[in-house]
Amino acid sequence: MASTLTAPSTVDDRVSSRSLGARLLSRPEVGSLVGAVVVLVFFLITAPPFRDLATTGTILYQAALIGMMAVPVALLMVGGEFDLSAGVAVTTAGLTGGLFSYQFSTNVWVGVLVALVVAVAVGAFNGWLLMRTGLPSFLVTLGTFFILQGLNLGVTRVLSGTVSSNSISDMDGFESAKAVFASEFKLGPINVKILIVWWIVFVAIATWVLLKTKVGNWVFAVGGDAAAARAVGVPVKRVKIGLFVTVGFFAWFSGMHLLFNQAVVQSGEGVGKEFIYIIAAVVGGCLLTGGYGSVVGSAIGALIFGMTQLGVVYAGWNADWFKAFLGVMLLLATIVNLVVKKRADLR
């Protein structure tokens, strides 16, 4: 008796194609992009100076100041870790460059290179200690935060006699270094700071690395499940240390902008900035649990931050409300990110 074979009624979801809408909705940046549009429209209505094209450069610069450090912080969060020393590390880099150049009367480019070595060493130390001890990155980098904060204040006071570094505006190499880290140019009515250009370039490079390279796959893997990643051959230790070193590199670059934008650096700067970087990354779609997030999203999160910070001022409101708005924004972003992630997992 011949048997009758019937085709399966459903298609294996592992090989089924997904619609463009489903793929877009599964992206981590979706929630922050909607939020950015809402914030933009809101301040266009309530803050008249916001409609002036000339203010665009100021808003983008405000976003770039945050977004530059949000790039490595987002990568680190995708990799499942935090760095609470990121804010003061920027100040450490700026102070190192300024104090070294002034105290040893060298060309400022020598100070720039010394600052790079110090900033990268701080990142490498955080990563090495994390992997060596197995302690949570929250505790390791909190310790580094206090160490750097104390060193910034103590060393600066000993060497300069004040709480800021000595001015290096008349030293050899200052103008060429300023051209790289803190120059500006006109684009029609918009005054564009070079930091904005660097920010866009770094976001593009980091996005390419995260989405198109083997290293990017490793970052997602160690953030999702480090033990499973190690079991399939991912070099977890090298990836995590590399992510902390990346934070150190960006802290150096931001510190050089701080130094050459003002020629001096205040030793108390940077405290509290680490939370702003983390908020920008979370608003941009990074999950606090790791393994999910986006560098482009962190840039959108920084843009929301910049628009809100200046929008409150342009609208003539009391700046005290900004922090309350920030807290609400963080909670909403976290909830939206979780919903988007769950819906993406179900598709």
Salt bridges, closest charged atoms under 4 A:
ASP12 OD2 - ARG14 NH2 2.61
GLU29 OE2 - ARG27 NH2 2.82
GLU81 OE2 - LYS240 NZ 2.47
GLU184 OE1 - LYS193 NZ 3.00
ASP345 OD2 - LYS341 NZ 2.99
